[in-house]
């Protein structure tokens, strides 16, 4: 016959195991949402100033685009505003295209997505370029 203490031990182990499994599943779901979830997607128009590979432990591609915004008054000079972005590691074709337009100085449309969280092995920003479109 089982004693009261043995029943409590068995029940405690079972409850602890269930709690750990639920916490593990919740952690995996949360990480997946933060890693792959998209908070925003859009397009920026401007000139790519630079695209470079940075990092000590994790080498990531980082870029900067110059957005020329104009004031409300006619005849005012453009205000130089820059926007930092990252490029996914496996997207070598996009990196080459960005390097080409950075060297040519042409105006482009840069399509991007914004992630919920920043991870050091992925990039310095939450913004990731997805494609670049040259303006005619």
C-alpha positions as CSV (number, residue, x, y, z in Angstrom):
1,X,0.0,0.0,0.0
2,X,1.2,3.5,-0.9
3,X,1.8,6.0,1.8
4,X,0.7,9.6,1.8
5,X,4.3,10.9,1.4
6,X,4.9,8.7,-1.7
7,X,1.6,10.0,-3.3
8,X,2.7,13.6,-2.7
9,X,6.1,12.9,-4.2
10,X,4.6,11.3,-7.3
11,X,2.1,14.1,-7.8
12,X,4.7,16.8,-7.3
13,X,7.0,15.2,-9.9
14,X,4.1,14.9,-12.3
15,X,3.1,18.6,-11.8
16,X,6.7,19.8,-12.1
17,X,7.1,17.9,-15.4
18,X,3.9,19.3,-16.8
19,X,4.9,22.9,-15.8
20,X,8.4,22.5,-17.4
21,X,6.9,21.2,-20.6
22,X,4.4,24.0,-20.8
23,X,7.2,26.6,-20.1
24,X,9.4,25.0,-22.8
25,X,6.5,25.1,-25.4
26,X,5.7,28.7,-24.5
27,X,9.4,29.7,-24.8
28,X,9.7,28.1,-28.2
29,X,6.5,29.9,-29.4
30,X,7.7,33.2,-28.0
31,X,11.2,32.9,-29.6
32,X,9.7,31.9,-33.0
33,X,7.3,34.8,-32.9
34,X,10.1,37.3,-32.1
35,X,12.5,35.8,-34.6
36,X,10.3,35.3,-37.6
37,X,7.4,37.7,-36.9
38,X,7.1,40.8,-39.0
39,X,6.0,44.0,-37.3
40,X,6.1,46.3,-40.3
41,X,6.9,46.2,-44.0
42,X,7.4,49.1,-46.3
43,X,9.5,50.9,-48.8
44,X,12.0,53.8,-48.6
45,X,13.2,55.9,-51.5
46,X,16.7,57.4,-51.5
47,X,20.3,56.8,-52.2
48,X,22.3,53.9,-50.7
49,X,25.2,55.5,-48.9
50,X,27.0,52.3,-47.8
51,X,26.7,48.5,-47.5
52,X,29.3,46.8,-45.4
53,X,30.0,43.6,-43.4
54,X,30.5,44.3,-39.7
55,X,31.0,42.4,-36.5
56,X,33.5,40.7,-34.3
57,X,31.8,37.4,-33.5
58,X,28.9,37.6,-35.9
59,X,29.5,39.1,-39.3
60,X,26.4,40.8,-40.6
61,X,25.7,43.1,-43.5
62,X,24.7,46.6,-42.5
63,X,23.7,49.5,-44.8
64,X,22.6,53.1,-44.7
65,X,20.2,54.9,-47.1
66,X,20.0,58.7,-47.4
67,X,16.4,59.8,-47.6
68,X,16.1,63.3,-49.1
69,X,13.1,64.9,-47.5
70,X,12.0,68.3,-48.5
71,X,10.7,71.1,-46.3
72,X,7.2,72.5,-46.4
73,X,8.3,75.7,-48.1
74,X,9.2,75.9,-51.8
75,X,12.8,76.5,-52.6
76,X,14.1,75.1,-49.3
77,X,17.0,72.7,-49.4
78,X,16.5,69.0,-48.8
79,X,17.1,67.7,-45.3
80,X,19.5,64.8,-45.2
81,X,18.0,62.0,-43.1
82,X,19.6,58.6,-43.0
83,X,18.1,55.2,-42.2
84,X,20.1,52.2,-41.1
85,X,19.2,48.7,-42.2
86,X,20.5,45.1,-42.1
87,X,20.5,42.4,-44.8
88,X,19.8,38.7,-44.0
89,X,23.0,36.7,-44.1
90,X,22.1,34.4,-47.0
91,X,20.9,37.1,-49.3
92,X,24.1,37.5,-51.3
93,X,22.3,38.7,-54.5
94,X,20.7,41.6,-52.6
95,X,24.1,42.6,-51.1
96,X,25.7,42.7,-54.6
97,X,22.8,44.8,-55.9
98,X,23.1,47.2,-52.9
99,X,26.8,47.5,-53.5
100,X,26.2,48.3,-57.2
101,X,23.7,51.1,-56.4
102,X,25.8,52.4,-53.6
103,X,28.7,52.9,-56.0
104,X,26.6,54.4,-58.8
105,X,24.8,56.9,-56.5
106,X,21.5,56.3,-58.1
107,X,18.1,56.7,-56.4
108,X,16.4,53.5,-55.4
109,X,13.3,52.1,-53.7
110,X,14.4,49.9,-50.8
111,X,11.8,47.4,-49.6
112,X,12.2,46.3,-46.0
113,X,10.6,44.4,-43.1
114,X,10.8,45.3,-39.4
115,X,11.2,42.4,-36.9
116,X,10.0,42.4,-33.3
117,X,13.4,41.8,-31.8
118,X,17.0,42.2,-32.7
119,X,19.4,39.3,-32.5
120,X,23.2,39.8,-32.7
121,X,23.8,37.0,-35.2
122,X,21.2,38.5,-37.5
123,X,22.0,42.2,-37.7
124,X,22.5,45.5,-35.8
125,X,18.9,46.7,-36.5
126,X,15.4,45.4,-36.5
127,X,15.0,46.6,-40.2
128,X,15.9,44.1,-42.9
129,X,16.1,45.0,-46.6
130,X,14.2,42.4,-48.7
131,X,14.8,43.9,-52.2
132,X,16.0,46.9,-54.0
133,X,14.3,48.5,-57.1
134,X,16.3,50.9,-59.3
135,X,14.4,54.0,-60.4
136,X,14.5,54.8,-64.0
